[in-house]
Amino acid sequence: MAMKIRLARGGSKKRPHYAIVATDSRMPRDGRFIEKLGTYNPLLAKDSEDRVQMNMERVQYWLDQGAQPTDRIARFLEAAGNRDKAERANLKKGEPGKKAQERAKEKADKEEAARAAAEEAQSVDQADEAAADAAEAQE
């Protein structure tokens, strides 16, 4: 039997409340479970102690029995210090699309061209001032 430690949703519409349960992975999300291990209330503040409550002895028992935690439960266990922080796949969801990357590149090229023109103009102004100073010194 493939065991999972996962969230079972409760609460009403737009007001979620989750139970942390040990269950057979073939059962529905809110269906039959073997044991309730804690609660998770996402509506509470992130620093609230009541946001995530787990019976760590029972969670450790089920982990020792081979139960696999879901991603969210694994994060809860990492926050509690009972599990090593796992490497996660760095998906490219945060990267902009092709057109946005092209626009950003064009904008960067324009800024670089403007910066180069400003530096060139500044160097020309300095050369003109030096020439004017030299002409005054000769007079």
NORKA-V80721 format. One record per helix or strand. SS is the DSSP state (A for helix, B for strand). FROM is the first residue (numbers start at 0). LEN is the number of residues. If there is no record, write none. Layout:
# NORKA-V80721
SS_FROM_LEN + SS_FROM_LEN
This chain:
# NORKA-V80721
B_2_10 + B_14_10 + B_34_6 + B_51_3 + A_55_9 + B_67_2 + A_70_10 + A_91_3 + A_97_41
